[in-house]
């Protein structure tokens, strides 16, 4: 995923893995990625992705 990318409802945003358990974050409404913070390890409460309403141009 990259900033400006269109994301359909139900699409997987991120797969997080910890303690041998994998959790998938999905988009509820259609959206557009505004900020994406890639990384190998994340801390609790760290911002991973920001979504905004999609622009009508796409």
N, C-alpha and C positions, 0 to 999 in steps of 0.2 A: 504494500500500500504506500502511496506517496501523496503529498499535499495536492489538492485539486482533483484527485481521483474520485469518480462517482462510485458510490457503494449502494448496492441494492439491499432492501430489507431482508434479513435472514442470513446475509453474508457473514462469514467469519472474519472478525477484525484482528484478533490475536489468539494464539494458543499459548497459555501459560502453563508451565510445568513446575511442580514443587512437591517434595516428599513422595515422589513416584506417582503423582496424580496429575493428570492433564485436564485443564479447564479451558473451554473455548468461549471467547467473548464474541457475541454476534450483534449486528446492527438491528435495531427494532424498526425504525422507519427508514425510507430511502434517505441518503445523506451524501455529503461530500466531505472528504478528509480535509481538515484545516491545518492540523499539526500532527505530525507523526514522530514519535521518539523511539527510534530503533535501538536495540541494545541486547546484550546477552543476558545480563542479570538486572533485576529491578528490585527496588526496596518497597516496603509497604507504603501505600498511599502515593506512590509515584505516578505522575501523569503519563499515560501511554499514548493516548490518541484523543484528539478533539474533533468532533463532528459538527457540521453546520447544515442548514437546509440547502439542498442542491440548487444551483443556479439554473434558470430556465434555458440557458444557452446550450446546455449539454444534451 
